[in-house]
């Protein structure tokens, strides 16, 4: 972990607060439209469920030009929350909104959380809850659901368990869930969910680690938190939060940078913790806290034709890179799939009357998926691709960043196949397909282990 970069103003704020028992941290950037609701829910949760603990809400902002910090400060005061809940807390609820310092010139969610960690450690909190600033589904109960397992059950890390629409969470569904499960043996369904509970002990552990990178300063932070907790032996559970409703993201247009940062981080961590995952066999359930909720999350539109177009274009521009980072048979299979994506995509454009840029089409997800229904990207092929990247990351050439960037179009092809396969099923049925893919990762783990040992032998010095 980099040395503290807290500004004098932040240190003065910590000195003013003195100490706290429980803290809610909210990283933000240009979230003025949503953060007021998040702050109100956090304040209400702290007062309603933990009236005997000293609470604080900390907004760690990137210097938003839209007045995000002002909204936090001007949100209804804590005494108003106490009046509507008819609760008399033992301690005054404190609120802080600050601009976090960048880490070595790099800002992002991870840098915001680094500041939150340092404040939590300085205040000696027992439990830290982190929630996203664009949430539309958070309710006061979330604070209890994320902090309760720590304060009542002795857990150190509480991962979220959401009800998400079948096309939402594509990075989670295709990479972080199946790979974390196969590598470390923990079935943590949402290892990059964005909303977490962390014990004071785990916060202090995070601050001792020396594997902070530029990606961790951005969107790599969530998988870093999860993996660092699991590999250090901290007690981990999940908590049922119901639906997560936030700013929607189309995987073909919004998630490229996030994918690179998350996958780059998980690959680096796989190198660091290889001795642990090489010894891990199978996987086990992770305890789930909270009452199960039956709820239909809001739908999400996905431009399937754009995903297939990006996959095909990648084969034309990155074919040599794919062959260098994948096993020979896997690379050829990927090239064949990309060619098929191009053919089917061209046919679908003609059928749907789409000319020019597919990104501007008005066709629905279902219409596009039906038009390319013959496309199928097998689970085992995708698992081998991800495992080949773990091997390539041992000695990445020219760089890990370039390899992960080259994986993005293949990821688009895999997501397109998932959307096509699940176009006519419920979200619950689509979840069965996610589990099927996770089992494929587990079944193929011997392939990864064998390739890893072969790479170790090849690079071992000759006696």
Long-range contacts (C-beta under 8 A, 24 or more apart in sequence): 1-114, 1-206, 1-207, 1-208, 1-209, 1-210, 1-212, 2-103, 2-104, 2-114, 2-212, 4-118, 5-101, 5-102, 5-103, 6-101, 6-115, 6-118, 7-101, 9-98, 10-98, 10-101, 10-115, 10-119, 13-96, 13-98, 13-119, 14-119, 14-122, 14-123, 17-56, 17-94, 17-96, 17-123, 18-123, 19-54, 19-123, 19-124, 20-54, 20-55, 20-56, 20-94, 20-123, 20-124, 20-125, 21-50, 21-53, 21-54, 21-55, 21-91, 21-125, 21-126, 21-127, 22-46, 22-50, 22-53, 22-54, 22-55, 22-56, 22-125, 22-126, 22-127, 22-128, 22-129, 22-147, 22-151, 23-55, 23-56, 23-57, 23-58, 23-116, 23-119, 23-120, 23-123, 23-125, 23-127, 23-128, 23-129, 24-55, 24-56, 24-57, 24-58, 24-128, 24-129, 24-130, 24-131, 24-143, 25-58, 25-60, 25-113, 25-116, 25-119, 25-120, 25-128, 25-129, 25-130, 25-131, 26-57, 26-58, 26-59, 26-60, 26-72, 26-130, 26-131, 26-132, 26-133, 27-60, 27-61, 27-100, 27-109, 27-112, 27-113, 27-116, 27-130, 27-132, 27-133, 28-59, 28-60, 28-61, 28-62, 28-64, 28-68, 28-112, 28-133, 29-61, 29-62, 29-64, 29-68, 29-112, 29-133, 30-64, 30-65, 30-66, 30-68, 31-64, 31-66, 31-68, 31-133, 31-134, 32-64, 32-66, 32-67, 32-68, 32-70, 32-71, 33-66, 34-133, 34-134, 34-135, 34-136, 34-247, 35-59, 35-68, 35-71, 35-72, 35-133, 35-134, 36-71, 36-72, 36-75, 37-135, 37-136, 37-138, 38-131, 38-132, 38-133, 38-135, 38-138, 39-71, 39-72, 39-75, 39-95, 40-75, 40-76, 40-81, 41-135, 41-138, 41-139, 41-140, 41-142, 41-143, 42-129, 42-131, 42-138, 42-140, 42-143, 43-75, 43-76, 43-78, 43-81, 43-93, 43-95, 44-81, 44-84, 44-85, 44-140, 45-139, 45-140, 45-141, 45-142, 45-143, 45-144, 46-89, 46-93, 46-143, 47-78, 47-81, 47-82, 47-85, 47-87, 47-89, 47-93, 48-85, 48-87, 48-140, 48-144, 49-140, 49-141, 49-143, 49-144, 49-147, 49-148, 50-143, 50-144, 50-147, 50-151, 51-87, 51-88, 51-89, 51-90, 52-89, 52-90, 52-91, 53-90, 53-91, 53-126, 53-151, 54-90, 54-91, 55-89, 55-91, 55-93, 55-94, 56-93, 56-94, 56-95, 56-96, 56-123, 56-125, 57-93, 57-94, 57-95, 57-96, 58-95, 58-96, 58-97, 58-98, 58-116, 58-119, 59-95, 59-96, 59-97, 59-98, 59-133, 60-98, 60-100, 60-112, 60-113, 60-115, 60-116, 61-97, 61-98, 61-99, 61-100, 61-112, 62-99, 62-100, 62-107, 62-108, 62-111, 62-112, 63-99, 68-133, 69-97, 69-98, 69-99, 70-97, 72-97, 73-97, 102-217, 103-212, 103-217, 104-214, 104-217, 106-214, 106-217, 106-218, 107-217, 108-217, 108-218, 108-219, 108-221, 109-218, 109-219, 109-221, 109-222, 110-212, 110-215, 110-216, 110-217, 110-218, 110-219, 110-220, 110-221, 110-224, 111-217, 111-218, 113-221, 113-225, 114-212, 114-217, 117-203, 117-206, 117-207, 118-207, 120-198, 120-200, 120-203, 121-200, 121-203, 121-204, 121-207, 124-200, 125-200, 125-203, 126-150, 126-151, 126-199, 126-200, 127-151, 127-197, 127-198, 127-199, 127-200, 128-197, 128-198, 128-199, 128-200, 128-203, 129-195, 129-196, 129-197, 129-198, 130-194, 130-195, 130-196, 130-197, 130-198, 131-194, 131-195, 132-194, 132-195, 132-246, 134-246, 134-247, 135-195, 135-244, 135-245, 135-246, 136-245, 136-246, 137-241, 137-242, 137-243, 137-244, 137-245, 137-246, 138-195, 142-195, 142-241, 145-239, 145-240, 145-241, 145-289, 145-290, 146-195, 146-196, 146-197, 146-239, 146-241, 147-197, 148-239, 148-289, 149-197, 149-237, 149-239, 149-289, 150-197, 150-198, 150-199, 153-237, 153-289, 154-235, 155-197, 155-199, 155-235, 155-236, 155-237, 156-198, 156-199, 156-201, 156-202, 156-229, 156-234, 156-235, 156-236, 157-196, 157-197, 157-198, 157-199, 157-202, 157-225, 157-226, 157-229, 157-230, 157-234, 157-235, 157-236, 157-237, 158-196, 158-197, 158-198, 158-236, 158-237, 158-238, 158-239, 158-289, 159-188, 159-189, 159-190, 159-191, 159-193, 159-196, 159-226, 159-236, 159-237, 159-238, 159-239, 159-286, 160-190, 160-193, 160-194, 160-195, 160-196, 160-238, 160-239, 160-241, 160-244, 161-189, 161-190, 161-238, 161-239, 161-240, 161-241, 161-288, 161-290, 162-190, 162-193, 162-241, 162-242, 162-243, 162-244, 162-297, 163-242, 163-243, 163-244, 163-293, 163-295, 163-296, 163-297, 163-427, 164-243, 164-244, 164-297, 164-427, 165-297, 165-298, 165-299, 165-300, 165-427, 166-422, 166-425, 166-426, 166-427, 166-430, 166-431, 167-251, 167-299, 167-300, 167-302, 167-365, 167-418, 167-419, 167-422, 168-244, 168-248, 168-297, 168-300, 170-251, 170-255, 170-415, 170-418, 171-251, 171-255, 171-258, 171-259, 171-262, 171-263, 173-418, 173-434, 173-437, 174-382, 174-411, 174-414, 174-415, 174-418, 174-437, 175-259, 175-262, 175-263, 175-266, 175-386, 175-411, 176-223, 176-262, 176-266, 177-434, 177-438, 178-383, 178-386, 178-437, 178-438, 178-440, 178-441, 179-266, 179-270, 179-386, 179-441, 180-223, 180-226, 180-227, 180-230, 180-266, 181-283, 181-438, 181-441, 181-442, 182-283, 182-438, 182-441, 182-442, 182-445, 182-448, 183-270, 183-273, 183-277, 183-280, 183-445, 184-227, 184-230, 184-231, 184-273, 184-276, 184-277, 184-280, 185-280, 185-281, 185-282, 185-283, 185-284, 186-230, 186-236, 186-283, 186-284, 186-286, 187-283, 187-284, 187-285, 187-286, 187-438, 188-226, 188-230, 188-236, 188-238, 188-286, 189-238, 190-238, 191-222, 191-223, 191-226, 191-227, 192-219, 192-222, 192-223, 192-226, 192-262, 193-222, 193-244, 194-222, 194-246, 195-241, 195-244, 196-222, 196-225, 197-239, 198-225, 198-229, 199-234, 201-234, 202-229, 202-234, 205-232, 205-234, 211-268, 211-269, 211-272, 213-264, 213-265, 213-268, 215-260, 215-261, 215-262, 215-264, 215-265, 215-268, 216-265, 218-257, 218-261, 219-257, 219-258, 219-261, 219-262, 220-261, 220-262, 220-264, 220-265, 220-266, 222-262, 223-262, 223-265, 223-266, 223-269, 224-265, 224-269, 227-266, 227-269, 227-273, 228-269, 231-269, 231-273, 231-276, 236-286, 237-286, 237-287, 237-288, 237-289, 238-286, 238-287, 238-288, 238-289, 239-288, 239-289, 239-290, 240-288, 240-289, 240-290, 240-291, 240-292, 240-293, 241-290, 242-293, 242-295, 243-293, 243-295, 243-296, 243-297, 243-298, 244-297, 245-297, 245-298, 248-298, 248-300, 250-300, 250-301, 250-302, 250-303, 251-302, 251-307, 251-412, 251-415, 252-302, 252-303, 252-306, 252-307, 252-310, 252-359, 252-412, 252-415, 253-303, 253-306, 253-359, 256-408, 259-404, 259-408, 259-411, 260-401, 260-404, 260-405, 260-408, 263-389, 263-404, 263-407, 264-400, 264-401, 264-404, 267-389, 267-390, 267-393, 267-400, 267-404, 268-393, 268-400, 270-390, 270-393, 271-393, 271-394, 274-452, 278-449, 278-452, 282-442, 283-442, 296-427, 297-427, 301-364, 301-365, 302-365, 302-415, 302-419, 303-358, 303-359, 303-361, 303-365, 303-368, 304-365, 304-368, 304-369, 304-372, 304-416, 304-419, 304-420, 305-345, 305-348, 305-349, 305-354, 305-358, 305-361, 305-363, 305-368, 305-371, 305-372, 306-358, 306-359, 307-412, 307-413, 307-415, 307-416, 307-419, 308-341, 308-342, 308-344, 308-345, 308-372, 308-375, 308-412, 308-413, 308-416, 309-341, 309-342, 309-345, 309-358, 310-408, 310-409, 310-412, 311-337, 311-338, 311-341, 311-409, 311-410, 311-412, 311-413, 311-416, 312-338, 312-339, 312-341, 312-342, 312-345, 313-409, 314-338, 314-406, 314-408, 314-409, 314-410, 314-412, 315-339, 315-342, 315-409, 318-406, 318-409, 321-402, 321-403, 321-406, 322-406, 322-410, 324-392, 324-397, 325-388, 325-389, 325-392, 325-403, 325-406, 325-407, 326-384, 326-385, 326-388, 326-392, 327-384, 327-388, 327-451, 330-381, 330-384, 330-385, 330-388, 333-381, 334-381, 334-385, 334-410, 337-377, 337-381, 337-413, 338-409, 338-410, 338-413, 340-375, 341-372, 341-375, 341-413, 341-416, 344-372, 344-374, 344-375, 345-372, 347-371, 347-372, 348-372, 365-419, 365-423, 366-423, 366-424, 369-419, 369-420, 369-423, 370-423, 372-416, 372-420, 373-420, 373-423, 375-416, 375-417, 375-420, 376-417, 376-420, 376-421, 377-413, 377-414, 377-416, 377-417, 377-418, 379-436, 379-437, 379-440, 380-440, 380-444, 382-414, 382-437, 382-440, 383-437, 383-440, 383-441, 383-444, 384-444, 384-447, 385-410, 386-441, 387-444, 387-445, 387-447, 387-448, 387-451, 388-451, 390-448, 390-452, 391-448, 391-451, 391-452, 391-455, 394-452, 394-455, 394-459, 395-459
